[in-house]
Amino acid sequence: MRHPERLDFTPPVKPNLIARLRGKEGEKVASFGSAALIHHRAGRWEIRGGSARDHAAAREWCSVFEHEAVFPSAKSPIAAEQPKTSKVANNRILVVDDDSVVRGSLAAVLEVEGYLVDEASNGMEAVTRAIAHPPGLVLLDINMPDWDGWTAFRQLDRVTPLLPVILITARPHQYEKAVRLGVDAFMEKPLNIPVLVRAIKRLSSEDEKRHVRRITNSAFVTQLLNGTDP
């Protein structure tokens, strides 16, 4: 595994986050597949073009960030109102792993540290829980059924781009992919619990402005957590 500073590709700046930040300035566009989400200066959101799936993703994005959107009058299979989400709880950690022993062990450690712990056994359940009850951080395994960790991360990044995520895995050689996707931090199993807990504390307590500055910095790279971390 190569050192993070020697990777031969450029770490991405999260496109959905940039769209959200620019949207505060006036009329800007966020992309959802072939659809465009337009933000007007009066605070109104409008989606143009795209498929029913693209519209659904835009609705989730608007729901999560409590924006009011105006959608086309054309019929769509996505007709139901999206549920309103609760406020983010920085002391709530969502632990996602299909191994109940791993989830239970991590939950026990984090509860001792004073965190509220929510659990999910697959990627689809993780995204559903994160939207309904936004955590301060997601601890996300890669190898799972019903959406693996990569799929779950892409969905989370699409609707909650400011949510810190730490990927954990027993699979070798996954770090470079985590960097390409813009994951906050990465750790291979067996887990170094003291290092992991320190990273969770740091990321979950980071204020929004500092978080935005960090992940939009051109030098941003996924942190590789190991035994030498401070």
Sequence and secondary structure as in RCSB ss.txt:
>XXXX:A:sequence
MRHPERLDFTPPVKPNLIARLRGKEGEKVASFGSAALIHHRAGRWEIRGGSARDHAAAREWCSVFEHEAVFPSAK
SPIAAEQPKTSKVANNRILVVDDDSVVRGSLAAVLEVEGYLVDEASNGMEAVTRAIAHPPGLVLLDINMPDWDGW
TAFRQLDRVTPLLPVILITARPHQYEKAVRLGVDAFMEKPLNIPVLVRAIKRLSSEDEKRHVRRITNSAFVTQLL
NGTDP
>XXXX:A:secstr
   GGG SS     HHHHHHHHHTTSSEEEEETTEEEEE TTS EEEES  HHHHHHHHHHHHHTT  EE  SS 
 S  S        EEEEEEEE S HHHHHHHHHHHHHTT EEEEESSHHHHHHHHHHS EEEEEEESS SSS HH
HHHHHHHHH TTS EEEEESSSS HHHHHHHT SEEEESS  HHHHHHHHHHHHT  HHHHHHHHHSTT   EE 
 TT  
